[in-house]
Amino acid sequence: MKIERIKTDLLIIGGGTAGCYAAITAKNASNAADLKILIVEKANIKRSGCLAAGVNALNAYITEGREPKDYVEYAKKDADGIVREDLLYSISERFNEITAHLEKLGLVILKDKDGKYVTRGNRNIKINGENIKPILANAVKKLNNVTVLNYVNIFDFSVHDNKIDGAYGFGIENDTFYAIEAKAVIIATGGAAGFQGIKCGTRHSTREPDTPWEFATAPK
Ligand SMILES: Cc1cc2nc3c(=O)[nH]c(=O)nc-3n(C[C@H](O)[C@H](O)[C@H](O)COP(=O)(O)OP(=O)(O)OC[C@H]3O[C@@H](n4cnc5c(N)ncnc54)[C@H](O)[C@@H]3O)c2cc1C
């Protein structure tokens, strides 16, 4: 078995929608030109995660007459109150800005005769989203100093002084063990609701049992 040691500034574990967009956001920050980012994905970021096959709506949008706090209320109820309301609020405040950016990247959003987005319910807009993952993967590809390691499954973190400063993984299609060192780590391995059985009987229970990490950051 080969051992590959990699050093990076920011390690993103999971290259689904959140992982890809985290790389885009980090690179858009000021002074990020030299920031080295590594995305590690157990599948291939072009078609990975829950949105791999595409979707026909964005379910996180603040429609006309609604406010970010309305979304927070909905999400809180949907998750039986197990949420960080402050985080949800700051995320909700940026939904529409991110949607506009996704449209610029090439996502087709349906519009009515007045040029307004076509809604589907209180917090959803209709899209032609079969290519949402390839669109995000292409956007990631264009970023400088961003490397993608597809087909590598991360199975543990490297922890020092109670801080995550890297991770360990195995190549799925090769016999390589990866030891990755990073100044900061973003865990974007998807929802673990199905794994934890919080909402059995709804669409949440169809989510793949990735790892119970959910989402966390560990700046050094
Ligand atoms: C059935 C269904 C229908 C949905 N429909 C819609 C919809 O119409 N509109 C909408 O807006 N949202 C919809 N969603 C929700 C949407 O898909 C999710 O909110 C979104 O995909 C979450 O993105 P994510 O990047 O957090 O997680 P994911 O998309 O799950 O991505 C996580 C990534 O991490 C990778 N990964 C996991 N573990 C590891 C590991 N150990 N090592 C390396 N990589 C790893 C996975 O392969 C995956 O690519 C739907 C979800 C489901 C399940």
The ligand as a Gaussian input file, in Angstrom:
#p B3LYP/6-31G(d) Opt

LIG

0 1
 C      -34.589000      12.578000      -1.929000
 C      -34.103000      13.993000      -1.766000
 C      -34.669000      14.994000      -2.539000
 C      -34.235000      16.316000      -2.399000
 N      -34.783000      17.286000      -3.191000
 C      -34.359000      18.556000      -3.104000
 C      -34.876000      19.582000      -3.954000
 O      -35.736000      19.345000      -4.816000
 N      -34.405000      20.842000      -3.822000
 C      -33.461000      21.151000      -2.879000
 O      -33.055000      22.338000      -2.801000
 N      -32.944000      20.203000      -2.071000
 C      -33.356000      18.924000      -2.161000
 N      -32.838000      17.965000      -1.339000
 C      -31.854000      18.370000      -0.330000
 C      -30.468000      18.521000      -0.964000
 O      -30.184000      17.407000      -1.761000
 C      -29.454000      18.655000       0.159000
 O      -29.810000      19.732000       0.984000
 C      -28.049000      18.898000      -0.368000
 O      -27.684000      17.967000      -1.337000
 C      -27.088000      18.828000       0.811000
 O      -25.793000      19.038000       0.310000
 P      -24.531000      18.583000       1.139000
 O      -23.336000      18.917000       0.308000
 O      -24.638000      19.094000       2.526000
 O      -24.669000      16.992000       1.282000
 P      -24.566000      15.884000       0.165000
 O      -25.200000      16.320000      -1.096000
 O      -25.051000      14.616000       0.801000
 O      -22.994000      15.770000      -0.065000
 C      -22.134000      15.150000       0.843000
 C      -20.937000      14.635000       0.056000
 O      -19.981000      14.122000       0.962000
 C      -19.450000      12.931000       0.422000
 N      -18.966000      12.142000       1.552000
 C      -19.708000      11.645000       2.583000
 N      -18.923000      10.986000       3.453000
 C      -17.661000      11.078000       2.965000
 C      -16.410000      10.585000       3.439000
 N      -16.317000       9.875000       4.575000
 N      -15.297000      10.850000       2.692000
 C      -15.386000      11.569000       1.532000
 N      -16.561000      12.051000       1.050000
 C      -17.667000      11.814000       1.753000
 C      -20.646000      12.283000      -0.300000
 O      -20.220000      11.359000      -1.281000
 C      -21.320000      13.509000      -0.898000
 O      -20.843000      13.835000      -2.191000
 C      -33.243000      16.639000      -1.468000
 C      -32.666000      15.608000      -0.697000
 C      -33.089000      14.307000      -0.840000
 C      -32.455000      13.226000      -0.032000

